[in-house]
Amino acid sequence: MKYDHHLIREAKKCERLWVYRPFSQERYNFPLLLKMAGYARWEPGVTFLRTKSMEVFVEYVAHGSVNLVQDGKEYVVQAGEVYFLRKGVSHAYSVGQGGRLLKRFVQIGGTNVNHHLQSLGLWEQDYIRPQEPRKIERVFKMMTTALSNSPLNGDRELHVTLSGLTYQLLLELSLSLKSSIPVLIENALTFMHENLHRSLSRQEICEHLGISMPYFNRLFSYHMKCTPVAYFLRQKFNWAAQLLRSETLSIKEISYTTGFDDPLYFSAQFKKQFGVSPTQYRKRQI
């Protein structure tokens, strides 16, 4: 494996990045893969838009701020904070007030990336305020340092180093997140993930937790920035997408596996989530 180095200079932005490029004979399936890493300087006026992203990006604001709009929600991400550009949703972001933006960023992939994000509670997150931002920034710097010092022809040890740093980054962000989510919500998330194979009502979740539905809806929406139903359905389709990438099951079998009795309904809802049908999604992964 190797990474190609690029330096992008434009009127209002400068970016240095390393992009993963597999060798033609490479046949490895990496569970967690750093697909890109870099850092950038953007001047006021720079904007970027991505529709129905097929990838996961994590970006750290080192200086300035970012105006982020993702999945219909608006945020101002300040220096020392991290924002996720999530898979399956559209987003737009631009330089915020305060002048020049300095940021570090990574693109994360791999056969098990969805599982890692889900198990660490990061899949639905738009942004996080880390408890120790300097520690997060240090991990980003360690990634680009490892890439800048890597052999031109690449090596397998580099992948091991970068995969470890990628997981360290996600784990540190998860620890910052867990400190702000009540145990009640964590229990609800666990219960949902344990029942992705079937239909699950809010009433069942509330009975499991021993709380009223209005209180649960309010608490969940406040901390997760979406409704329980939206979260549960999105997890189902993320699992379905993972099965489409890594399994040989038919679309009908995946529909039943993820708790949908009607494959046609499953396909229609999948397209709403990802912008393409299950068949088209699977072809893109080949």
MOHUSUL-V446338 format. One record per helix or strand of 2 or more residues. SS is the DSSP state (2 for helix, 1 for strand). FROM is the first residue (numbers start at 1). TO is the last residue. If there is no record, write none. Layout:
SS | FROM | TO
SS | FROM | TO
//
This chain:
1 | 2 | 9
1 | 13 | 21
1 | 33 | 42
1 | 47 | 50
1 | 56 | 63
1 | 65 | 70
1 | 73 | 78
1 | 82 | 85
1 | 91 | 95
1 | 101 | 109
2 | 113 | 119
1 | 127 | 128
2 | 133 | 148
2 | 156 | 178
2 | 183 | 194
2 | 202 | 209
2 | 213 | 224
2 | 228 | 246
2 | 251 | 257
2 | 263 | 274
2 | 278 | 285
//
